[in-house]
Amino acid sequence: MSADKPVIPFEPVQLRPRHDGWTAERQIRFIEALAASGCVAAACRHVGMSETSARALYNRHCGTAFRHAWDAAVDCAAMPRLEQAVLERSIKGVPRPVFYKGEQVGEWRHYDERLAMFLLRSRRPARYGKWMERVEEPTLEERDCAVALDGCLDAIELSAPIEHGNPLSDDESEADASGQ
């Protein structure tokens, strides 16, 4: 890529010119390497700079454009790979060793249910999201009405005459069984 058309467009930080410092070209090459690898250490090695100096430039007050380009490069490269790795761990599990008398004799697969639920909730919120938490709790008045209605239904049920093959109450079924 040329220095005037970076992968992630940004205005390099204008620093005091030094042959061994963060030149505009070096900043652009660093962001390109970071976007390609997703690894800060590898991008620093690619441009011949230290991670400490890269992080210092990232944290500089005048380094806002560099900071935004850095974040975009990480999002561009590392996040899709991280998502894929997390999905793979959720589906395939993680091997855990089994030891007997100090020696590994086997392994078992650990499937992290919290990880699976997190993925489902974030990728399919309409189906697996925390929609129940968004449903409002009934008010005290609504609860009292529901309890009162339930009590009325019980009273109606107990006082209603039995007709047309309705099941008998417990008392009536015992009386029929004894022949009374």
C-alpha positions as CSV (number, residue, x, y, z in Angstrom):
1,M,0.0,0.0,0.0
2,S,1.1,3.5,-0.6
3,A,1.6,6.0,2.2
4,D,-1.1,8.3,0.9
5,K,-3.8,5.5,0.7
6,P,-3.8,3.5,3.9
7,V,-6.0,0.4,4.5
8,I,-7.7,2.3,7.3
9,P,-7.7,6.0,6.4
10,F,-6.4,8.3,9.1
11,E,-4.3,11.4,9.5
12,P,-0.9,10.3,11.0
13,V,0.2,12.1,14.1
14,Q,2.6,15.0,13.3
15,L,5.6,14.4,15.5
16,R,9.1,16.0,15.6
17,P,11.0,14.4,12.6
18,R,13.3,11.6,13.7
19,H,14.7,8.9,11.5
20,D,14.1,6.3,14.2
21,G,10.7,7.6,15.4
22,W,7.1,7.3,14.5
23,T,7.1,8.8,11.0
24,A,3.8,9.2,9.1
25,E,4.9,6.3,6.8
26,R,5.7,4.1,9.8
27,Q,2.4,4.8,11.5
28,I,0.5,3.9,8.3
29,R,2.6,0.6,7.9
30,F,1.9,-0.2,11.6
31,I,-1.8,0.2,11.2
32,E,-1.7,-1.9,8.0
33,A,0.3,-4.6,9.8
34,L,-2.1,-4.5,12.8
35,A,-5.1,-4.8,10.5
36,A,-3.5,-7.8,8.8
37,S,-2.3,-9.6,11.9
38,G,-4.5,-8.3,14.8
39,C,-1.3,-8.5,17.0
40,V,0.3,-5.4,18.3
41,A,3.6,-7.1,19.0
42,A,3.8,-8.4,15.4
43,A,2.9,-5.0,13.9
44,C,5.6,-3.4,16.0
45,R,8.2,-5.9,14.9
46,H,7.0,-5.2,11.3
47,V,7.8,-1.5,11.5
48,G,10.9,-1.9,13.8
49,M,9.3,-0.1,16.8
50,S,8.7,-1.1,20.4
51,E,5.3,-1.8,21.9
52,T,6.0,0.7,24.6
53,S,6.5,3.5,22.1
54,A,3.4,2.4,20.1
55,R,1.3,2.5,23.3
56,A,2.8,5.9,24.2
57,L,1.7,7.2,20.8
58,Y,-1.7,5.6,21.2
59,N,-2.1,7.4,24.6
60,R,-0.8,10.8,23.5
61,H,-3.3,13.7,23.5
62,C,-2.6,14.5,19.9
63,G,-2.8,10.8,18.9
64,T,-6.6,10.6,18.6
65,A,-6.6,9.7,14.9
66,F,-3.9,7.1,15.5
67,R,-5.9,5.7,18.4
68,H,-9.1,5.4,16.3
69,A,-7.1,3.8,13.4
70,W,-5.6,1.3,15.9
71,D,-9.0,0.4,17.3
72,A,-10.5,0.0,13.8
73,A,-7.5,-2.2,12.8
74,V,-8.0,-4.5,15.8
75,D,-11.8,-4.6,15.1
76,C,-11.0,-5.4,11.4
77,A,-8.5,-8.2,12.0
78,A,-8.7,-9.6,15.4
79,M,-12.4,-9.6,16.3
80,P,-13.6,-11.9,13.5
81,R,-10.9,-14.4,14.4
82,L,-11.7,-14.1,18.1
83,E,-15.4,-14.6,17.4
84,Q,-14.6,-17.7,15.3
85,A,-12.4,-19.1,18.1
86,V,-15.1,-18.5,20.7
87,L,-17.7,-20.2,18.5
88,E,-15.4,-23.2,18.0
89,R,-14.8,-23.5,21.7
90,S,-18.5,-23.4,22.4
91,I,-19.3,-26.0,19.8
92,K,-16.3,-28.4,20.2
93,G,-15.5,-27.8,23.9
94,V,-12.1,-27.5,25.5
95,P,-10.0,-30.6,26.4
96,R,-9.3,-31.0,30.1
97,P,-6.7,-33.5,31.2
98,V,-7.6,-36.4,33.6
99,F,-4.7,-37.4,35.9
100,Y,-4.2,-40.6,37.9
101,K,-1.3,-40.9,40.3
102,G,0.4,-37.9,38.8
103,E,0.2,-39.1,35.2
104,Q,-2.2,-38.0,32.5
105,V,-4.4,-41.0,31.7
106,G,-7.0,-39.2,29.5
107,E,-9.0,-36.2,28.9
108,W,-12.6,-35.0,28.8
109,R,-14.3,-32.2,27.0
110,H,-15.6,-29.2,28.9
111,Y,-18.5,-27.4,27.3
112,D,-19.0,-23.9,28.8
113,E,-22.8,-23.4,29.0
114,R,-22.4,-19.7,29.9
115,L,-20.3,-19.1,26.8
116,A,-22.9,-20.8,24.7
117,M,-25.7,-18.7,26.3
118,F,-23.8,-15.5,25.8
119,L,-23.3,-16.3,22.1
120,L,-26.9,-17.2,21.6
121,R,-28.1,-14.1,23.4
122,S,-25.8,-11.8,21.5
123,R,-26.3,-13.3,18.0
124,R,-30.0,-14.1,18.3
125,P,-31.5,-11.7,20.8
126,A,-35.0,-12.0,19.6
127,R,-35.1,-15.6,20.5
128,Y,-32.5,-16.0,23.3
129,G,-32.2,-12.4,24.6
130,K,-33.1,-11.2,28.0
131,W,-36.6,-10.4,26.9
132,M,-38.0,-11.8,30.2
133,E,-36.1,-9.1,32.0
134,R,-37.8,-6.4,29.9
135,V,-41.3,-7.7,30.7
136,E,-42.7,-5.6,33.5
137,E,-43.7,-7.2,36.7
138,P,-47.4,-7.0,37.6
139,T,-48.3,-4.3,40.0
140,L,-49.5,-5.1,43.5
141,E,-53.0,-4.2,42.5
142,E,-52.8,-6.5,39.5
143,R,-51.5,-9.3,41.7
144,D,-54.4,-8.7,44.3
145,C,-56.9,-8.9,41.4
146,A,-55.4,-12.1,40.2
147,V,-55.6,-13.7,43.7
148,A,-59.1,-12.4,44.2
149,L,-60.2,-13.8,40.8
150,D,-58.6,-17.2,41.6
151,G,-60.5,-17.3,44.9
152,C,-63.8,-16.5,43.1
153,L,-63.1,-19.2,40.5
154,D,-62.5,-21.7,43.3
155,A,-65.8,-20.7,45.1
156,I,-67.7,-21.0,41.8
157,E,-66.2,-24.4,41.1
158,L,-67.1,-25.7,44.6
159,S,-70.7,-24.4,44.5
160,A,-71.5,-25.4,40.9
161,P,-73.9,-28.4,40.6
162,I,-72.5,-31.5,38.9
163,E,-74.1,-32.2,35.6
164,H,-73.5,-33.7,32.2
165,G,-70.6,-36.1,33.2
166,N,-68.5,-33.6,35.1
167,P,-66.0,-35.3,37.3
168,L,-67.1,-35.9,40.9
169,S,-65.5,-34.2,43.8
170,D,-63.5,-36.3,46.2
171,D,-66.3,-36.6,48.8
172,E,-68.9,-37.6,46.2
173,S,-66.6,-40.3,44.6
174,E,-66.0,-41.9,48.1
175,A,-69.8,-41.9,48.7
176,D,-70.4,-43.6,45.4
177,A,-67.7,-46.1,46.0
178,S,-69.3,-47.1,49.4
179,G,-72.8,-47.5,47.8
180,Q,-74.4,-44.5,49.5
